[in-house]
């Protein structure tokens, strides 16, 4: 393995650890209301996907040769993300979610209004059916 290929693999490992921890953090942010079993299932699926993706990238770069210092660089990428970017990413993610909620809020109001109208109509129809059923029972 040449020195250039090793530097490419080191950079790939560092970047992979950085991106992997960011995606994992975002996934946990969006799935915090989901039951724990489903969240753990998603974590296992994402972990397997990232493992396959990491090894496939190493196959492309250096024919799949694994070295201990590649995993150390993945861990350093994770630490770098946690130290410098985790807070700011989640801050801007919360701002983005708040913006989406403000955009979607009028549509939610409209659909609640339509749902209320439909529920009133359903109640009226049920009352008519009950009255008709009671009259049929009395007439029998």
MODELLER restraints for C-alpha pairs under 7 A, 6 or more apart:
rsr = mdl.restraints
at = mdl.atoms
rsr.add(forms.Gaussian(group=physical.xy_distance, feature=features.Distance(at['CA:5:A'], at['CA:61:A']), mean=6.88, stdev=0.5))
rsr.add(forms.Gaussian(group=physical.xy_distance, feature=features.Distance(at['CA:5:A'], at['CA:62:A']), mean=6.66, stdev=0.5))
rsr.add(forms.Gaussian(group=physical.xy_distance, feature=features.Distance(at['CA:9:A'], at['CA:58:A']), mean=6.98, stdev=0.5))
rsr.add(forms.Gaussian(group=physical.xy_distance, feature=features.Distance(at['CA:9:A'], at['CA:61:A']), mean=6.72, stdev=0.5))
rsr.add(forms.Gaussian(group=physical.xy_distance, feature=features.Distance(at['CA:10:A'], at['CA:70:A']), mean=5.93, stdev=0.5))
rsr.add(forms.Gaussian(group=physical.xy_distance, feature=features.Distance(at['CA:10:A'], at['CA:73:A']), mean=6.50, stdev=0.5))
rsr.add(forms.Gaussian(group=physical.xy_distance, feature=features.Distance(at['CA:13:A'], at['CA:70:A']), mean=5.71, stdev=0.5))
rsr.add(forms.Gaussian(group=physical.xy_distance, feature=features.Distance(at['CA:13:A'], at['CA:73:A']), mean=5.57, stdev=0.5))
rsr.add(forms.Gaussian(group=physical.xy_distance, feature=features.Distance(at['CA:13:A'], at['CA:74:A']), mean=4.95, stdev=0.5))
rsr.add(forms.Gaussian(group=physical.xy_distance, feature=features.Distance(at['CA:14:A'], at['CA:73:A']), mean=4.89, stdev=0.5))
rsr.add(forms.Gaussian(group=physical.xy_distance, feature=features.Distance(at['CA:14:A'], at['CA:74:A']), mean=4.89, stdev=0.5))
rsr.add(forms.Gaussian(group=physical.xy_distance, feature=features.Distance(at['CA:14:A'], at['CA:76:A']), mean=6.60, stdev=0.5))
rsr.add(forms.Gaussian(group=physical.xy_distance, feature=features.Distance(at['CA:14:A'], at['CA:77:A']), mean=4.57, stdev=0.5))
rsr.add(forms.Gaussian(group=physical.xy_distance, feature=features.Distance(at['CA:15:A'], at['CA:77:A']), mean=6.27, stdev=0.5))
rsr.add(forms.Gaussian(group=physical.xy_distance, feature=features.Distance(at['CA:16:A'], at['CA:74:A']), mean=6.38, stdev=0.5))
rsr.add(forms.Gaussian(group=physical.xy_distance, feature=features.Distance(at['CA:17:A'], at['CA:74:A']), mean=4.18, stdev=0.5))
rsr.add(forms.Gaussian(group=physical.xy_distance, feature=features.Distance(at['CA:17:A'], at['CA:75:A']), mean=6.18, stdev=0.5))
rsr.add(forms.Gaussian(group=physical.xy_distance, feature=features.Distance(at['CA:17:A'], at['CA:77:A']), mean=4.53, stdev=0.5))
rsr.add(forms.Gaussian(group=physical.xy_distance, feature=features.Distance(at['CA:17:A'], at['CA:78:A']), mean=4.94, stdev=0.5))
rsr.add(forms.Gaussian(group=physical.xy_distance, feature=features.Distance(at['CA:18:A'], at['CA:77:A']), mean=4.48, stdev=0.5))
rsr.add(forms.Gaussian(group=physical.xy_distance, feature=features.Distance(at['CA:18:A'], at['CA:78:A']), mean=5.03, stdev=0.5))
rsr.add(forms.Gaussian(group=physical.xy_distance, feature=features.Distance(at['CA:18:A'], at['CA:80:A']), mean=6.99, stdev=0.5))
rsr.add(forms.Gaussian(group=physical.xy_distance, feature=features.Distance(at['CA:18:A'], at['CA:81:A']), mean=5.46, stdev=0.5))
rsr.add(forms.Gaussian(group=physical.xy_distance, feature=features.Distance(at['CA:21:A'], at['CA:78:A']), mean=5.74, stdev=0.5))
rsr.add(forms.Gaussian(group=physical.xy_distance, feature=features.Distance(at['CA:31:A'], at['CA:39:A']), mean=6.42, stdev=0.5))
rsr.add(forms.Gaussian(group=physical.xy_distance, feature=features.Distance(at['CA:55:A'], at['CA:64:A']), mean=6.46, stdev=0.5))
rsr.add(forms.Gaussian(group=physical.xy_distance, feature=features.Distance(at['CA:58:A'], at['CA:64:A']), mean=4.78, stdev=0.5))
rsr.add(forms.Gaussian(group=physical.xy_distance, feature=features.Distance(at['CA:58:A'], at['CA:65:A']), mean=6.90, stdev=0.5))
